[in-house]
C-alpha cells in the first residue's frame, strides 16, 4: 500500500497555467497521476494540454471529483491558495512553492488545524510525494523510483531535502528495493506534515517494512521523531542528518535549516535517533547502505 | 536578515514602541552634533551585530561634547569580535529603575508564536533560562487569535514585574507583537526593557531579525544594503545564489540545499574543510555555473573545487553541457572535481570525458570525489 496518496488520488493543480505548474503538472500526468484539473480565475473554461482549467478549487472539485491539490502559486499567493484548497473541499494539499513567509505558514497551519482538522498539508517548500507506479505529485523524477513489490520487503522514505531524497530513491532502485511512498516534507520552519505524521502512517501500512528518514539541522522535528520511533514504532529505521558541519546562526539554503542558540544541531539529532535504535549514517550513501542492510536482514 | 540596533529602534518607533531619542552617525563630528540635538547626557553605542559590545568598550556614557568626541573617535572603526564598527548610535541616556526582558519568536515544535517576558533583564536570556528558568514567563500565541490585551495583562502579572510597570509593559508587548507579526520578524527582542524612576516603560535596546522570505511585502532595501557581508557573500547575493562563506579550502557547488549540506559533511569526513556552502538550484543553466564558479574561484581560500550534482528531472547531459559551456567561457584557477550521478549520469559523464585533465577530474561517488578534492586542496 501507499500512504496519503494512491492510484485513486485526483489532483487539481493551482497554478497549472504558469510555467512551473504546466511543466511539472504535465510530467505528473505523463507518469500516470490523475491530473484532473487546473485553476486560474482568469482562464476558466480553457485547458492546458487537455486538462480543464476552472476558476477555483471548489469548481474543480465539483466538476471533476478532485480530492487533492498541488500548489505552484508564487509565494505571495500561497496563504490564500492553501485556504482556497481547504475550503474548496480537497483532503490533501501539496505545496511545492519555496519562499513562503514563516508568519503565513504558522497562520495557515493553525487555521487548518482548527477549522479543517481532516485536511493534510504537505510542505511548503517541498518536492512533493510519490507512490511509485501509482501517483506522483510534485517535482520528483518518477523514473528513479522503484514501485513497491507485493510480498517483498518495501521501504518508505520521509525527508526534509529534495535532492537527497532523489538520491535515496535512486540508490534503493539500484539495489532493486521497492518504495511504497516517498514523502518530501520540505525545508521550511512550519511544515504542514511532520516526520511523525509520516512515520505513524508507515508504521500502519502493512506493505512498508522499513523507513528511511533524511533530516537536517534546525528545529527539533528529528528529536521528536526519535521519541516517536522509540515509543511507537516496530519497523526499523535508518537516517541521515545533513549539516553536521554547518556553522551556527546561518540559514543553509532552506529557511528552516539553521542552528540557533546551540539548538538544532545535527549532533543532537543523530544522538537522539541512535538512542531510539535508528541506524544513523554519517553521510547519505552510508544511510542508504544501512537501509539496504536492514531490508536484506528482514 | 539581522538588523542593527538603530534600525530595530527605528522599526520599533514606527510601531509606536517608546524608544529613546537618538541618531545613527558614521563620523565623530556628526556624533557630537547629534548629541547636541539629542541632549546630554548621551550614550555612544557601537552598531555591530554581535553580543558583548559593552564589555568590549563599545558602549560609553558621555556627559558633554568633549566626552562624546573622545568616545566616538575610540568606537568608530573599533573591532569587536571581528566586526568593524562603521556606525554609532547616539541616544539620550536613560535613568533606569529596573531592567526587564521581552521577546517574540516562533516555537517551531509547537508551531505557535512564543512570547518570553522576564523581570530579570539586561543579562543574557540564555543564562537566565539556564540558571533560573522560572524567572521567564512564557506564553504561546496562536497566530489566528493573535495577542489580546487580557492575555498580555495576565502574562505581565505572571512575570512579576514591578506593579508600576504593568500598564506600560502591557502596552509595549501588544505593540511589539504587532511589530513582530506585521513586520515579519523571525525574532523581536527588547533587552533591557526598562522601568524609569518616573514609572515609564521603554525599550533601551532592540534586536530584530526579519524573515527574508517576506521581503516582497516590505521596503527592506535599506536593511539589505547594510547587511554585513564579505566580498564573496556580496557577489553571491548579487548573483542570487544560496551561499554561505566558510573558512576552509575546498569550494563547494551542489544542486539542492540538502545535498550541499551533505557535501560539506563528506568533505569534513575526508579530512578537508569546505570554503563555502553553495546551492546552485535546479536546472543546468551555464550562466549559473559561471556565476558560482567565478565567485568560488575568486575566493583566495579556495584550493580546489568540488561540484556535486545529482540529476532528478534535470538530466545528467544537461548539467554536463552547462558545466562544459561555463568552463569554455571562464578561466578557473583551482582544480575541479565533479561528481555527477542520477538521471542520465552516464550520458553526462560521456560529455565531460573529453574535457578531463589534471584540472578537471571526475569521480563516480560523493565520497571519492570529496577525497580527491581534499587531496588536491592539500597539495
Contacts between the chains, C-beta under 8 A, distances in Angstrom:
chain1	res1	chain2	res2	distance
A	24	B	313	8.0
A	27	B	313	6.9
A	75	B	213	6.6
A	75	B	216	6.9
A	76	B	216	5.5
A	76	B	217	6.9
A	99	B	213	4.8
A	100	B	213	6.2
A	101	B	184	5.7
A	101	B	211	5.4
A	101	B	213	4.8
A	101	B	214	3.8
A	101	B	217	7.8
A	102	B	106	6.0
A	102	B	184	7.8
A	102	B	186	6.8
A	102	B	211	5.1
A	102	B	213	6.8
A	102	B	214	7.8
A	103	B	143	6.8
A	103	B	181	6.0
A	103	B	184	5.7
A	103	B	211	7.0
A	103	B	214	7.0
A	106	B	106	6.1
A	106	B	111	6.3
A	106	B	112	7.3
A	106	B	113	6.9
A	106	B	143	4.7
A	107	B	143	4.4
A	107	B	144	6.4
A	109	B	111	5.3
A	110	B	111	6.8
A	110	B	112	7.1
A	110	B	142	5.2
A	110	B	143	5.6
A	110	B	144	5.0
A	111	B	144	5.3
A	113	B	111	8.0
A	114	B	142	7.9
A	114	B	144	6.5
A	139	B	282	7.8
A	139	B	312	7.5
A	139	B	313	6.4
A	140	B	312	6.6
A	140	B	313	7.8
A	141	B	311	7.9
A	141	B	312	4.3
A	141	B	313	4.7
A	141	B	343	5.7
A	143	B	343	7.2
A	144	B	312	6.9
A	144	B	342	6.9
A	144	B	343	6.4
A	159	B	258	7.6
A	160	B	258	6.9
A	161	B	256	6.4
A	161	B	257	6.7
A	161	B	258	2.4
A	161	B	259	7.1
A	161	B	261	7.9
A	162	B	256	5.2
A	162	B	257	7.9
A	162	B	258	6.6
A	162	B	312	7.6
A	163	B	254	7.5
A	163	B	255	5.9
A	163	B	256	2.9
A	163	B	258	5.7
A	163	B	259	4.0
A	163	B	310	5.1
A	163	B	312	6.9
A	164	B	256	7.0
A	164	B	258	4.1
A	164	B	259	5.7
A	164	B	262	6.3
A	165	B	258	7.8
A	166	B	310	5.9
A	166	B	312	4.3
A	166	B	342	6.3
A	167	B	259	7.2
A	167	B	310	5.1
A	167	B	341	7.3
A	167	B	342	7.0
A	170	B	310	7.6
A	170	B	341	7.4
A	170	B	342	5.8
A	187	B	257	6.1
A	187	B	258	7.4
A	189	B	106	6.2
A	189	B	108	5.2
A	190	B	106	7.3
A	190	B	108	6.8
A	190	B	111	5.4
A	214	B	258	6.9
A	216	B	257	7.8
A	216	B	258	5.9
A	216	B	261	6.1
A	217	B	261	7.4
A	218	B	108	7.8
A	219	B	108	4.2
A	219	B	109	7.0
A	220	B	108	6.9
A	220	B	109	5.0
A	221	B	108	7.6
A	221	B	109	7.7
A	224	B	109	6.7
A	240	B	262	7.3
A	242	B	258	4.8
A	242	B	261	3.9
A	242	B	262	4.7
A	242	B	265	6.7
A	243	B	261	4.2
A	243	B	262	7.9
A	243	B	264	7.4
A	243	B	265	7.2
A	244	B	264	7.9
A	244	B	265	4.7
A	244	B	268	7.3
A	245	B	264	5.0
A	245	B	265	5.6
A	245	B	267	8.0
A	245	B	268	4.6
A	245	B	274	7.2
A	246	B	244	8.0
A	246	B	261	6.0
A	246	B	264	6.6
A	246	B	277	7.3
A	247	B	244	7.1
A	247	B	246	6.6
A	250	B	244	4.9
A	250	B	277	7.9
A	251	B	212	7.9
A	251	B	244	7.9
A	252	B	244	6.3
A	252	B	257	6.1
A	252	B	260	7.3
A	252	B	261	5.3
A	252	B	277	5.7
A	253	B	242	4.5
A	253	B	256	7.8
A	253	B	257	2.7
A	253	B	258	7.9
A	253	B	260	6.1
A	253	B	261	7.3
A	253	B	277	7.0
A	253	B	279	4.4
A	254	B	257	4.6
A	254	B	258	7.6
A	255	B	211	7.7
A	255	B	212	7.8
A	255	B	213	6.0
A	256	B	108	7.3
A	257	B	257	6.3
A	257	B	261	6.9
A	261	B	126	6.3
A	282	B	265	7.4
A	282	B	269	6.1
A	283	B	262	6.0
A	283	B	265	5.8
A	283	B	266	5.0
A	283	B	269	6.5
A	283	B	366	7.0
A	283	B	367	6.9
A	284	B	259	7.9
A	284	B	262	5.3
A	284	B	366	7.3
A	285	B	365	6.8
A	285	B	366	6.1
A	285	B	367	6.3
